[in-house]
Amino acid sequence: SLKYDKVYSSKNSLCYVLLIWLLTLAAVLPNLRAGTLQYDPRIYSCTFAQSVSSAYTIAVVVFHFLVPMIIVIFCYLRIWILVLQVRQRVKPDRKPKLKPQDFRNFVTMFVVFVLFAICWAPLNFIGLAVASDPASMVPRIPEWLFVASYYMAYFNSCLNAIIYGLL
């Protein structure tokens, strides 16, 4: 369509890619400044150290997990309300205006979102617990739980391909 061609022109696509890189840098640079990127032998990778700065950890969890979750939940609720309104407006003797493929796409994206939330929530809630009182909370969190929460977050990337294949 004409609108699609305008939105996804070569120039705009390049701008989108540059914007993604700039947002990525904006998310990573504060980690470098705060000194929160450290090697963690438990998960064999360089990662965000939750116990370095409580305020920074809380900010990361709020702005990189909780706020996006709230926004996405709000958007899904609005979409679902719209879907229900469209279904109610359709007369029984006419074909529904909502295509089955559109509904299937909605369900697929919703499942992707729910699994994202399930996979990333433990790591973020552990981060909040650690930020609340690093000295007493770090020793109280079992190492297996910490490692499992990281691997759940990493596993989320693998799940998307499986979901798209199944749904």
N, CA and C atoms as an extended XYZ file, in Angstrom:
501
Properties=species:S:1:pos:R:3:atomname:S:1:resname:S:1:resid:I:1 pbc="F F F"
N         0.838       -1.185        0.000 N   SER     1
C         0.000        0.000        0.000 CA  SER     1
C         0.882        1.248        0.000 C   SER     1
N         0.258        2.341       -0.317 N   LEU     2
C         0.979        3.609       -0.402 CA  LEU     2
C         1.513        4.042        0.964 C   LEU     2
N         0.701        3.853        2.005 N   LYS     3
C         1.129        4.232        3.355 CA  LYS     3
C         2.324        3.380        3.800 C   LYS     3
N         2.271        2.073        3.526 N   TYR     4
C         3.362        1.173        3.886 CA  TYR     4
C         4.655        1.606        3.196 C   TYR     4
N         4.551        1.909        1.898 N   ASP     5
C         5.736        2.327        1.141 CA  ASP     5
C         6.347        3.599        1.710 C   ASP     5
N         5.509        4.496        2.207 N   LYS     6
C         6.013        5.739        2.788 CA  LYS     6
C         6.663        5.488        4.151 C   LYS     6
N         5.987        4.708        4.999 N   VAL     7
C         6.497        4.442        6.351 CA  VAL     7
C         7.798        3.648        6.297 C   VAL     7
N         7.876        2.670        5.390 N   TYR     8
C         9.047        1.794        5.314 CA  TYR     8
C         9.904        2.072        4.084 C   TYR     8
N        10.035        3.333        3.730 N   SER     9
C        10.928        3.698        2.628 CA  SER     9
C        12.369        3.425        3.049 C   SER     9
N        13.280        3.414        2.099 N   SER    10
C        14.696        3.160        2.417 CA  SER    10
C        15.221        4.187        3.415 C   SER    10
N        14.859        5.435        3.208 N   LYS    11
C        15.318        6.504        4.101 CA  LYS    11
C        14.770        6.297        5.519 C   LYS    11
N        13.475        6.031        5.627 N   ASN    12
C        12.879        5.829        6.947 CA  ASN    12
C        13.420        4.575        7.622 C   ASN    12
N        13.623        3.511        6.851 N   SER    13
C        14.174        2.279        7.422 CA  SER    13
C        15.558        2.527        7.997 C   SER    13
N        16.373        3.292        7.300 N   LEU    14
C        17.699        3.646        7.808 CA  LEU    14
C        17.570        4.455        9.100 C   LEU    14
N        16.623        5.368        9.138 N   CYS    15
C        16.392        6.157       10.362 CA  CYS    15
C        15.976        5.256       11.521 C   CYS    15
N        15.141        4.248       11.251 N   TYR    16
C        14.712        3.316       12.302 CA  TYR    16
C        15.897        2.534       12.855 C   TYR    16
N        16.768        2.077       11.961 N   VAL    17
C        17.947        1.316       12.390 CA  VAL    17
C        18.858        2.207       13.235 C   VAL    17
N        19.087        3.435       12.786 N   LEU    18
C        19.919        4.368       13.559 CA  LEU    18
C        19.290        4.670       14.923 C   LEU    18
N        17.982        4.832       14.954 N   LEU    19
C        17.293        5.083       16.219 CA  LEU    19
C        17.469        3.913       17.182 C   LEU    19
N        17.369        2.698       16.667 N   ILE    20
C        17.560        1.511       17.513 CA  ILE    20
C        18.972        1.491       18.089 C   ILE    20
N        19.969        1.796       17.268 N   TRP    21
C        21.350        1.825       17.760 CA  TRP    21
C        21.544        2.928       18.797 C   TRP    21
N        20.957        4.089       18.562 N   LEU    22
C        21.083        5.183       19.531 CA  LEU    22
C        20.406        4.835       20.857 C   LEU    22
N        19.240        4.219       20.793 N   LEU    23
C        18.559        3.809       22.024 CA  LEU    23
C        19.349        2.731       22.763 C   LEU    23
N        19.978        1.836       22.016 N   THR    24
C        20.816        0.805       22.633 CA  THR    24
C        22.001        1.442       23.349 C   THR    24
N        22.655        2.380       22.689 N   LEU    25
C        23.773        3.091       23.330 CA  LEU    25
C        23.298        3.857       24.565 C   LEU    25
N        22.142        4.491       24.458 N   ALA    26
C        21.599        5.233       25.602 CA  ALA    26
C        21.314        4.298       26.778 C   ALA    26
N        20.980        3.049       26.493 N   ALA    27
C        20.715        2.085       27.566 CA  ALA    27
C        21.999        1.518       28.155 C   ALA    27
N        23.050        1.377       27.338 N   VAL    28
C        24.290        0.737       27.793 CA  VAL    28
C        25.260        1.728       28.435 C   VAL    28
N        25.355        2.924       27.914 N   LEU    29
C        26.343        3.884       28.422 CA  LEU    29
C        26.215        4.166       29.922 C   LEU    29
N        25.015        4.320       30.466 N   PRO    30
C        24.937        4.514       31.925 CA  PRO    30
C        25.523        3.336       32.709 C   PRO    30
N        25.408        2.118       32.172 N   ASN    31
C        26.024        0.957       32.828 CA  ASN    31
C        27.533        1.127       32.910 C   ASN    31
N        28.119        1.609       31.836 N   LEU    32
C        29.573        1.805       31.828 CA  LEU    32
C        29.972        2.889       32.822 C   LEU    32
N        29.200        3.958       32.870 N   ARG    33
C        29.497        5.061       33.791 CA  ARG    33
C        29.329        4.627       35.251 C   ARG    33
N        28.290        3.868       35.537 N   ALA    34
C        28.026        3.435       36.917 CA  ALA    34
C        28.907        2.259       37.333 C   ALA    34
N        29.584        1.651       36.384 N   GLY    35
C        30.447        0.510       36.699 CA  GLY    35
C        29.677       -0.748       37.040 C   GLY    35
N        28.511       -0.897       36.448 N   THR    36
C        27.665       -2.043       36.783 CA  THR    36
C        27.848       -3.232       35.844 C   THR    36
N        28.635       -3.084       34.794 N   LEU    37
C        28.906       -4.224       33.917 CA  LEU    37
C        30.124       -4.962       34.449 C   LEU    37
N        29.906       -6.201       34.871 N   GLN    38
C        30.981       -7.005       35.449 CA  GLN    38
C        30.838       -8.450       35.002 C   GLN    38
N        31.973       -9.155       35.006 N   TYR    39
C        31.940      -10.581       34.686 CA  TYR    39
C        31.373      -11.333       35.884 C   TYR    39
N        30.420      -12.214       35.602 N   ASP    40
C        29.827      -13.032       36.662 CA  ASP    40
C        30.106      -14.495       36.343 C   ASP    40
N        30.990      -15.142       37.109 N   PRO    41
C        31.351      -16.531       36.807 CA  PRO    41
C        30.188      -17.514       36.955 C   PRO    41
N        29.156      -17.143       37.691 N   ARG    42
C        28.008      -18.049       37.856 CA  ARG    42
C        27.251      -18.260       36.552 C   ARG    42
N        27.246      -17.229       35.695 N   ILE    43
C        26.519      -17.349       34.430 CA  ILE    43
C        27.450      -17.253       33.220 C   ILE    43
N        28.749      -17.211       33.494 N   TYR    44
C        29.776      -17.230       32.449 CA  TYR    44
C        29.629      -16.090       31.445 C   TYR    44
N        29.278      -14.912       31.929 N   SER    45
C        29.178      -13.777       31.011 CA  SER    45
C        29.327      -12.456       31.755 C   SER    45
N        29.592      -11.433       30.983 N   CYS    46
C        29.649      -10.077       31.510 CA  CYS    46
C        28.209       -9.580       31.564 C   CYS    46
N        27.805       -9.103       32.720 N   THR    47
C        26.396       -8.741       32.887 CA  THR    47
C        26.239       -7.581       33.856 C   THR    47
N        25.018       -7.152       34.008 N   PHE    48
C        24.653       -6.073       34.913 CA  PHE    48
C        24.738       -6.568       36.356 C   PHE    48
N        25.603       -5.949       37.154 N   ALA    49
C        25.758       -6.323       38.569 CA  ALA    49
C        24.725       -5.549       39.387 C   ALA    49
N        23.760       -6.258       39.912 N   GLN    50
C        22.635       -5.632       40.602 CA  GLN    50
C        23.004       -5.018       41.942 C   GLN    50
N        24.102       -5.452       42.532 N   SER    51
C        24.441       -4.995       43.881 CA  SER    51
C        25.367       -3.783       43.904 C   SER    51
N        25.776       -3.265       42.748 N   VAL    52
C        26.713       -2.135       42.717 CA  VAL    52
C        26.043       -0.842       43.173 C   VAL    52
N        24.855       -0.568       42.662 N   SER    53
C        24.148        0.667       43.008 CA  SER    53
C        22.652        0.381       43.112 C   SER    53
N        22.113        0.532       44.302 N   SER    54
C        20.683        0.268       44.507 CA  SER    54
C        19.808        1.190       43.668 C   SER    54
N        20.129        2.470       43.678 N   ALA    55
C        19.321        3.436       42.925 CA  ALA    55
C        19.356        3.120       41.434 C   ALA    55
N        20.533        2.776       40.937 N   TYR    56
C        20.658        2.470       39.514 CA  TYR    56
C        19.907        1.183       39.171 C   TYR    56
N        20.001        0.177       40.025 N   THR    57
C        19.293       -1.085       39.786 CA  THR    57
C        17.788       -0.852       39.749 C   THR    57
N        17.283       -0.069       40.676 N   ILE    58
C        15.847        0.238       40.692 CA  ILE    58
C        15.455        0.976       39.415 C   ILE    58
N        16.267        1.943       39.002 N   ALA    59
C        15.974        2.689       37.771 CA  ALA    59
C        15.955        1.764       36.557 C   ALA    59
N        16.910        0.841       36.490 N   VAL    60
C        16.958       -0.101       35.366 CA  VAL    60
C        15.707       -0.971       35.346 C   VAL    60
N        15.343       -1.518       36.487 N   VAL    61
C        14.154       -2.387       36.542 CA  VAL    61
C        12.898       -1.596       36.182 C   VAL    61
N        12.779       -0.398       36.705 N   VAL    62
C        11.582        0.409       36.434 CA  VAL    62
C        11.506        0.808       34.961 C   VAL    62
N        12.598        1.369       34.411 N   PHE    63
C        12.547        1.911       33.050 CA  PHE    63
C        12.771        0.878       31.953 C   PHE    63
N        13.398       -0.237       32.275 N   HIS    64
C        13.666       -1.249       31.247 CA  HIS    64
C        12.744       -2.454       31.351 C   HIS    64
N        11.953       -2.549       32.423 N   PHE    65
C        11.036       -3.683       32.551 CA  PHE    65
C         9.623       -3.246       32.940 C   PHE    65
N         9.467       -2.596       34.087 N   LEU    66
C         8.123       -2.288       34.583 CA  LEU    66
C         7.360       -1.303       33.697 C   LEU    66
N         7.983       -0.195       33.326 N   VAL    67
C         7.296        0.785       32.468 CA  VAL    67
C         6.935        0.171       31.111 C   VAL    67
N         7.871       -0.513       30.428 N   PRO    68
C         7.460       -1.156       29.167 CA  PRO    68
C         6.341       -2.183       29.355 C   PRO    68
N         6.376       -2.943       30.455 N   MET    69
C         5.307       -3.922       30.705 CA  MET    69
C         3.959       -3.218       30.854 C   MET    69
N         3.934       -2.139       31.599 N   ILE    70
C         2.682       -1.395       31.804 CA  ILE    70
C         2.166       -0.839       30.477 C   ILE    70
N         3.063       -0.295       29.670 N   ILE    71
C         2.660        0.253       28.370 CA  ILE    71
C         2.102       -0.846       27.470 C   ILE    71
N         2.781       -1.973       27.399 N   VAL    72
C         2.326       -3.064       26.537 CA  VAL    72
C         0.998       -3.628       27.038 C   VAL    72
N         0.854       -3.788       28.346 N   ILE    73
C        -0.418       -4.277       28.896 CA  ILE    73
C        -1.547       -3.309       28.540 C   ILE    73
N        -1.298       -2.020       28.685 N   PHE    74
C        -2.297       -1.013       28.317 CA  PHE    74
C        -2.666       -1.139       26.839 C   PHE    74
N        -1.671       -1.275       25.981 N   CYS    75
C        -1.935       -1.389       24.538 CA  CYS    75
C        -2.719       -2.658       24.216 C   CYS    75
N        -2.349       -3.776       24.838 N   TYR    76
C        -3.088       -5.015       24.595 CA  TYR    76
C        -4.530       -4.912       25.081 C   TYR    76
N        -4.743       -4.272       26.202 N   LEU    77
C        -6.115       -4.078       26.676 CA  LEU    77
C        -6.922       -3.241       25.691 C   LEU    77
N        -6.319       -2.186       25.177 N   ARG    78
C        -7.010       -1.341       24.190 CA  ARG    78
C        -7.321       -2.132       22.921 C   ARG    78
N        -6.363       -2.930       22.462 N   ILE    79
C        -6.595       -3.747       21.264 CA  ILE    79
C        -7.713       -4.749       21.527 C   ILE    79
N        -7.680       -5.403       22.681 N   TRP    80
C        -8.694       -6.410       22.993 CA  TRP    80
C       -10.079       -5.773       23.078 C   TRP    80
N       -10.169       -4.593       23.675 N   ILE    81
C       -11.447       -3.876       23.740 CA  ILE    81
C       -11.943       -3.573       22.328 C   ILE    81
N       -11.047       -3.143       21.458 N   LEU    82
C       -11.409       -2.871       20.065 CA  LEU    82
C       -11.893       -4.140       19.369 C   LEU    82
N       -11.207       -5.253       19.594 N   VAL    83
C       -11.614       -6.532       18.999 CA  VAL    83
C       -13.023       -6.896       19.461 C   VAL    83
N       -13.291       -6.757       20.750 N   LEU    84
C       -14.622       -7.076       21.272 CA  LEU    84
C       -15.689       -6.152       20.694 C   LEU    84
N       -15.364       -4.873       20.551 N   GLN    85
C       -16.321       -3.930       19.976 CA  GLN    85
C       -16.629       -4.274       18.521 C   GLN    85
N       -15.612       -4.648       17.764 N   VAL    86
C       -15.818       -5.018       16.363 CA  VAL    86
C       -16.689       -6.263       16.284 C   VAL    86
N       -16.438       -7.233       17.125 N   ARG    87
C       -17.243       -8.468       17.116 CA  ARG    87
C       -18.697       -8.189       17.489 C   ARG    87
N       -18.940       -7.266       18.407 N   GLN    88
C       -20.314       -6.962       18.820 CA  GLN    88
C       -21.070       -6.189       17.745 C   GLN    88
N       -20.367       -5.373       16.977 N   ARG    89
C       -21.009       -4.577       15.938 CA  ARG    89
C       -21.404       -5.401       14.720 C   ARG    89
N       -20.761       -6.536       14.559 N   VAL    90
C       -21.017       -7.367       13.393 CA  VAL    90
C       -22.363       -8.063       13.564 C   VAL    90
N       -23.175       -7.990       12.535 N   LYS    91
C       -24.478       -8.671       12.575 CA  LYS    91
C       -24.268      -10.154       12.337 C   LYS    91
N       -25.093      -11.007       12.952 N   PRO    92
C       -24.906      -12.456       12.832 CA  PRO    92
C       -24.973      -12.975       11.399 C   PRO    92
N       -25.723      -12.311       10.538 N   ASP    93
C       -25.873      -12.812        9.177 CA  ASP    93
C       -24.767      -12.332        8.238 C   ASP    93
N       -23.876      -11.511        8.718 N   ARG    94
C       -22.788      -10.996        7.876 CA  ARG    94
C       -21.460      -11.564        8.337 C   ARG    94
N       -20.500      -11.532        7.434 N   LYS    95
C       -19.149      -11.984        7.789 CA  LYS    95
C       -18.522      -10.993        8.766 C   LYS    95
N       -17.752      -11.478        9.720 N   PRO    96
C       -17.104      -10.551       10.659 CA  PRO    96
C       -16.064       -9.687        9.945 C   PRO    96
N       -15.949       -8.458       10.420 N   LYS    97
C       -14.964       -7.545        9.838 CA  LYS    97
C       -13.549       -7.894       10.287 C   LYS    97
N       -13.459       -8.587       11.396 N   LEU    98
C       -12.161       -8.997       11.922 CA  LEU    98
C       -11.754      -10.309       11.256 C   LEU    98
N       -10.653      -10.277       10.534 N   LYS    99
C       -10.193      -11.473        9.827 CA  LYS    99
C        -9.592      -12.465       10.821 C   LYS    99
N        -9.801      -13.758       10.583 N   PRO   100
C        -9.210      -14.768       11.479 CA  PRO   100
C        -7.688      -14.638       11.575 C   PRO   100
N        -7.043      -14.267       10.477 N   GLN   101
C        -5.586      -14.102       10.481 CA  GLN   101
C        -5.165      -12.969       11.419 C   GLN   101
N        -5.945      -11.884       11.433 N   ASP   102
C        -5.635      -10.766       12.332 CA  ASP   102
C        -5.760      -11.191       13.791 C   ASP   102
N        -6.798      -11.961       14.086 N   PHE   103
C        -6.987      -12.452       15.451 CA  PHE   103
C        -5.856      -13.401       15.835 C   PHE   103
N        -5.466      -14.265       14.920 N   ARG   104
C        -4.364      -15.208       15.171 CA  ARG   104
C        -3.057      -14.453       15.429 C   ARG   104
N        -2.808      -13.408       14.653 N   ASN   105
C        -1.605      -12.590       14.866 CA  ASN   105
C        -1.634      -11.935       16.242 C   ASN   105
N        -2.801      -11.453       16.642 N   PHE   106
C        -2.944      -10.846       17.962 CA  PHE   106
C        -2.615      -11.862       19.055 C   PHE   106
N        -3.168      -13.063       18.933 N   VAL   107
C        -2.926      -14.109       19.933 CA  VAL   107
C        -1.445      -14.473       19.975 C   VAL   107
N        -0.826      -14.605       18.803 N   THR   108
C         0.602      -14.939       18.742 CA  THR   108
C         1.433      -13.883       19.459 C   THR   108
N         1.192      -12.620       19.161 N   MET   109
C         1.960      -11.548       19.794 CA  MET   109
C         1.673      -11.483       21.296 C   MET   109
N         0.461      -11.778       21.688 N   PHE   110
C         0.125      -11.791       23.109 CA  PHE   110
C         0.880      -12.906       23.829 C   PHE   110
N         0.948      -14.080       23.222 N   VAL   111
C         1.693      -15.201       23.816 CA  VAL   111
C         3.173      -14.840       23.927 C   VAL   111
N         3.723      -14.212       22.884 N   VAL   112
C         5.127      -13.768       22.921 CA  VAL   112
C         5.333      -12.812       24.094 C   VAL   112
N         4.422      -11.876       24.270 N   PHE   113
C         4.525      -10.913       25.364 CA  PHE   113
C         4.444      -11.594       26.731 C   PHE   113
N         3.477      -12.484       26.907 N   VAL   114
C         3.298      -13.159       28.196 CA  VAL   114
C         4.537      -13.978       28.542 C   VAL   114
N         5.072      -14.704       27.567 N   LEU   115
C         6.280      -15.495       27.832 CA  LEU   115
C         7.481      -14.596       28.117 C   LEU   115
N         7.555      -13.445       27.444 N   PHE   116
C         8.613      -12.476       27.745 CA  PHE   116
C         8.509      -12.045       29.209 C   PHE   116
N         7.307      -11.694       29.637 N   ALA   117
C         7.107      -11.253       31.020 CA  ALA   117
C         7.459      -12.360       32.010 C   ALA   117
N         7.039      -13.586       31.714 N   ILE   118
C         7.329      -14.717       32.605 CA  ILE   118
C         8.830      -14.980       32.679 C   ILE   118
N         9.508      -14.912       31.544 N   CYS   119
C        10.946      -15.221       31.514 CA  CYS   119
C        11.800      -14.133       32.159 C   CYS   119
N        11.405      -12.881       32.009 N   TRP   120
C        12.221      -11.786       32.521 CA  TRP   120
C        11.839      -11.320       33.924 C   TRP   120
N        10.638      -11.615       34.383 N   ALA   121
C        10.194      -11.144       35.700 CA  ALA   121
C        11.073      -11.635       36.850 C   ALA   121
N        11.444      -12.924       36.913 N   PRO   122
C        12.258      -13.360       38.055 CA  PRO   122
C        13.565      -12.580       38.201 C   PRO   122
N        14.262      -12.376       37.105 N   LEU   123
C        15.528      -11.642       37.163 CA  LEU   123
C        15.307      -10.209       37.641 C   LEU   123
N        14.256       -9.571       37.148 N   ASN   124
C        13.983       -8.194       37.549 CA  ASN   124
C        13.521       -8.096       39.000 C   ASN   124
N        12.730       -9.048       39.455 N   PHE   125
C        12.294       -9.011       40.852 CA  PHE   125
C        13.441       -9.339       41.806 C   PHE   125
N        14.343      -10.195       41.383 N   ILE   126
C        15.556      -10.430       42.180 CA  ILE   126
C        16.357       -9.137       42.257 C   ILE   126
N        16.443       -8.415       41.133 N   GLY   127
C        17.135       -7.127       41.117 CA  GLY   127
C        16.528       -6.144       42.099 C   GLY   127
N        15.207       -6.083       42.141 N   LEU   128
C        14.548       -5.191       43.109 CA  LEU   128
C        14.818       -5.626       44.543 C   LEU   128
N        14.803       -6.930       44.785 N   ALA   129
C        15.085       -7.437       46.136 CA  ALA   129
C        16.507       -7.082       46.550 C   ALA   129
N        17.450       -7.278       45.647 N   VAL   130
C        18.854       -6.953       45.939 CA  VAL   130
C        19.004       -5.457       46.169 C   VAL   130
N        18.335       -4.646       45.357 N   ALA   131
C        18.449       -3.191       45.487 CA  ALA   131
C        17.861       -2.692       46.801 C   ALA   131
N        16.876       -3.404       47.333 N   SER   132
C        16.253       -2.954       48.581 CA  SER   132
C        17.229       -2.992       49.751 C   SER   132
N        18.101       -4.000       49.779 N   ASP   133
C        19.099       -4.115       50.851 CA  ASP   133
C        20.193       -5.075       50.391 C   ASP   133
N        21.160       -4.581       49.599 N   PRO   134
C        22.166       -5.470       49.005 CA  PRO   134
C        22.922       -6.321       50.022 C   PRO   134
N        23.307       -5.741       51.137 N   ALA   135
C        24.128       -6.476       52.106 CA  ALA   135
C        23.408       -7.700       52.668 C   ALA   135
N        22.126       -7.570       52.937 N   SER   136
C        21.419       -8.715       53.519 CA  SER   136
C        20.744       -9.607       52.472 C   SER   136
N        20.383       -9.045       51.314 N   MET   137
C        19.645       -9.834       50.321 CA  MET   137
C        20.544      -10.715       49.459 C   MET   137
N        21.726      -10.238       49.095 N   VAL   138
C        22.601      -11.032       48.218 CA  VAL   138
C        22.872      -12.416       48.807 C   VAL   138
N        23.242      -12.524       50.092 N   PRO   139
C        23.484      -13.868       50.628 CA  PRO   139
C        22.208      -14.720       50.777 C   PRO   139
N        21.049      -14.084       50.833 N   ARG   140
C        19.797      -14.827       51.047 CA  ARG   140
C        19.201      -15.400       49.760 C   ARG   140
N        19.638      -14.902       48.612 N   ILE   141
C        19.107      -15.409       47.340 CA  ILE   141
C        19.928      -16.623       46.936 C   ILE   141
N        19.289      -17.780       46.833 N   PRO   142
C        20.041      -18.989       46.465 CA  PRO   142
C        20.701      -18.825       45.095 C   PRO   142
N        21.919      -19.329       44.991 N   GLU   143
C        22.655      -19.193       43.736 CA  GLU   143
C        21.909      -19.839       42.579 C   GLU   143
N        21.273      -20.993       42.828 N   TRP   144
C        20.547      -21.674       41.754 CA  TRP   144
C        19.401      -20.815       41.231 C   TRP   144
N        18.755      -20.034       42.119 N   LEU   145
C        17.650      -19.173       41.704 CA  LEU   145
C        18.160      -18.030       40.835 C   LEU   145
N        19.284      -17.454       41.251 N   PHE   146
C        19.891      -16.381       40.472 CA  PHE   146
C        20.272      -16.884       39.082 C   PHE   146
N        20.956      -18.012       39.017 N   VAL   147
C        21.391      -18.580       37.734 CA  VAL   147
C        20.173      -18.955       36.888 C   VAL   147
N        19.190      -19.583       37.500 N   ALA   148
C        17.979      -19.976       36.763 CA  ALA   148
C        17.261      -18.758       36.194 C   ALA   148
N        17.222      -17.661       36.951 N   SER   149
C        16.545      -16.458       36.454 CA  SER   149
C        17.269      -15.880       35.240 C   SER   149
N        18.597      -15.927       35.244 N   TYR   150
C        19.356      -15.459       34.078 CA  TYR   150
C        19.101      -16.347       32.871 C   TYR   150
N        19.145      -17.651       33.076 N   TYR   151
C        18.936      -18.555       31.946 CA  TYR   151
C        17.501      -18.498       31.434 C   TYR   151
N        16.546      -18.229       32.300 N   MET   152
C        15.170      -18.020       31.834 CA  MET   152
C        15.102      -16.799       30.927 C   MET   152
N        15.769      -15.723       31.327 N   ALA   153
C        15.775      -14.511       30.510 CA  ALA   153
C        16.446      -14.773       29.167 C   ALA   153
N        17.575      -15.485       29.177 N   TYR   154
C        18.260      -15.814       27.924 CA  TYR   154
C        17.402      -16.735       27.057 C   TYR   154
N        16.710      -17.679       27.683 N   PHE   155
C        15.896      -18.655       26.959 CA  PHE   155
C        14.736      -17.998       26.223 C   PHE   155
N        14.310      -16.832       26.696 N   ASN   156
C        13.204      -16.141       26.051 CA  ASN   156
C        13.477      -15.887       24.570 C   ASN   156
N        14.719      -15.611       24.223 N   SER   157
C        15.060      -15.378       22.816 CA  SER   157
C        14.809      -16.620       21.972 C   SER   157
N        15.033      -17.788       22.526 N   CYS   158
C        14.792      -19.048       21.806 CA  CYS   158
C        13.301      -19.328       21.657 C   CYS   158
N        12.533      -18.916       22.635 N   LEU   159
C        11.101      -19.213       22.629 CA  LEU   159
C        10.361      -18.565       21.466 C   LEU   159
N        10.776      -17.369       21.073 N   ASN   160
C        10.047      -16.661       20.023 CA  ASN   160
C         9.962      -17.474       18.740 C   ASN   160
N        11.062      -18.069       18.320 N   ALA   161
C        11.048      -18.872       17.093 CA  ALA   161
C        10.104      -20.059       17.233 C   ALA   161
N        10.087      -20.666       18.405 N   ILE   162
C         9.201      -21.811       18.644 CA  ILE   162
C         7.738      -21.363       18.591 C   ILE   162
N         7.444      -20.248       19.222 N   ILE   163
C         6.067      -19.741       19.243 CA  ILE   163
C         5.594      -19.416       17.833 C   ILE   163
N         6.423      -18.690       17.073 N   TYR   164
C         6.028      -18.336       15.707 CA  TYR   164
C         5.836      -19.587       14.858 C   TYR   164
N         6.627      -20.615       15.112 N   GLY   165
C         6.483      -21.866       14.372 CA  GLY   165
C         5.217      -22.617       14.742 C   GLY   165
N         4.855      -22.594       16.023 N   LEU   166
C         3.671      -23.329       16.478 CA  LEU   166
C         2.365      -22.586       16.217 C   LEU   166
N         2.393      -21.272       16.384 N   LEU   167
C         1.158      -20.503       16.221 CA  LEU   167
C         1.100      -19.899       14.837 C   LEU   167
